[in-house]
Amino acid sequence: MCYVILIISLLQMPSESPIPEQVVVKKNYTKNVIINGGIGLGLGLGAYYCKSTADKAYDAYKSASTMKKTVEQWNRVVLYDRLTIILGASSAVFFARAVYYQIKNVKQTKVGRLMPDLDFRYAENNKIILGFEKKL
């Protein structure tokens, strides 16, 4: 019985070669490096601006004459210090992504990577075949 099923399945195989061709995938990550580096640089400059503004607000806080101005300047110091931390951390993340993409770009240019194709076929009796095609 097993031989009959095997023979029938071999007879129903498509006429094309069971071993597909390899597809070379090359992706250029230069665009990602430039975008992430630019965003990281912008966020870093924003963090520097917030830090200098927080320092100026702290100097104004120390020399404030009324209680209202003291509270306003202190709230400004706290706001810009928090923004400095957020922008600085975000800048570090985007710079790390730029370095990651640059390393990935260098590795990609050294070695061509072969990726399998996704194969999707409709067979008889309402059967769907889904799998990867890769040369052995």
N, C-alpha and C positions, 0 to 999 in steps of 0.2 A: 504493500500500500504506500509506503514512504517513497519507494522508487517511482511510482506512478505520479505522485504529487511533484516530485523533483523534476521529472521529465516534462510534465505539463508546464511547470513554472519556467523551465528553460526554453520551451517552445514559445512561450508568450513574451519572452524578453524582447525589448526593442532591438532594431537592427543596428543602432549606433553602438559605438565602442563602449564597453562598460568602464573603461579607464578614461576619465575626462582629461582635458588639457589643463596645465597649471596656469594660473592667472597671477601675474606679478602686480602686487599692490604697492604703489608709491604715493605717499602723501607728504606734501610739503608743509612743514609746521612753521615756516618763517612768518606767515601772517599772524599766527597765534603768539609767537614770540614778541613781535612788534606791538600787537594790541595789548598783551598783558604787561609788557614792559612800560608802555605808555601810560596805562591805567595806574600801575604801581608808582611811576614817577609823579603823576598828578596827585595821587593820594598822599605821597610823601611830602610833596610841596604844600598840600593842604594841611598836613599834620604840623609842618614847620610853621606855617602861618598861624595856626591855632595856638601853638606853644608860645610864639612871640606875643600874640594877643593876650594870652593868659598871663604872661609875665607882666605886661603893661597894666592889665587889670589888677594884678596883685600889688603893683607899686601904687596904683591909684587907691586901692583898698587900704593900704597902710597910711596913706596921707589924707584919707577922707575926713571931712570935718563934721558931718552930721551922721546920725545913725541910719537914716534912709539911704544915703550914698554908700555907707559902709556895707549895708545889706545888699544893695544892688551890685556893687563891685564884687562882693564875695560870691554872689550867685553867678556872675559873669566868669569869675575865675573857675568855679566848679564846672560850669558848662563847657568852657574851652579846654579845660583839662580832660574832661571826658571825651570830647571830640578829638583831642590829640591822641588819646589811647586808641580810639576806634579807627581813626584814619591811619595811624601808624601800624596797627595790626593788619588792617586791610592792605596796606601798601606791602607789607612783608609777604602776605599771602600771594598777591599778584606777582611780586618779584620771584617768589618760589615757583609759581606756575610758569613764568617766562623761562627760568633756568631749566625746569623740567622739560618744557617743549624744545628748548635748544638742545638738550642732551638727547631727546628722542629724535630730533631732526638729524643730529650727527650720526646716531646709530642707524637711522633709516637709510642714510646715504651710503653708509659703509656696506650694509648687507641688505640685499633685496629680500623682502619677506613674501613668502608664498602663502596666500590665504585660500581656503577652500570656498567653493561657490555653494550657495544654498540652492538645493534642487527641490522643486515642487512639481509633482506630476499627478495627473488624474488617471487612475487605472480603471479597468473594467469593474463592473459590479459596484459602482459608486464608492470606490476606495481611493483615498488620497494618500500619496506617498510623499513624505517630507524627509529630507536628509541632506547631508553634506557631500559634495563631490570633491574628491581630492585624489591626485595621482599617487599611486603607491610606489 
